[in-house]
Amino acid sequence: MVKEGEQVTLSVPDHREVAKGTLRSLIRTAGITLQEFVSGMR
């Protein structure tokens, strides 16, 4: 996922499922909203 003008390195766990809190933390660290994340997944 790319956000114009921003560069962030995230360490994403290599699990079949990522815990809800971990996912929210990654989204927050990426500097995007939950809505932006969901929209980018479509």
C-alpha positions in Angstrom: 0.0 0.0 0.0 1.4 3.4 -0.9 0.5 6.8 0.5 1.7 9.7 -1.6 4.5 11.8 0.0 5.0 9.3 2.9 7.6 6.6 3.4 7.2 4.3 6.4 8.7 0.9 7.0 6.5 -1.5 8.9 7.3 -5.0 10.2 4.2 -7.1 9.5 4.0 -10.4 11.4 4.0 -13.5 9.1 0.9 -15.1 10.5 -2.2 -16.5 8.8 -4.2 -14.0 10.9 -2.9 -10.7 12.5 -4.4 -9.7 15.8 -6.9 -6.8 15.6 -4.8 -4.6 17.9 -1.6 -5.3 15.9 -3.4 -4.4 12.7 -4.7 -1.2 14.1 -1.3 -0.3 15.4 0.3 -0.9 12.0 -2.4 1.2 10.4 -1.8 4.0 12.9 2.0 3.8 12.4 1.5 4.0 8.6 -0.2 7.3 9.2 -3.5 6.4 7.6 -7.0 6.0 8.9 -8.9 2.7 9.2 -11.2 3.9 6.4 -8.2 4.6 4.1 -6.9 1.1 4.8 -10.2 -0.5 4.1 -10.7 1.5 0.9 -7.2 0.5 -0.3 -8.0 -3.2 0.1 -10.8 -3.1 -2.5 
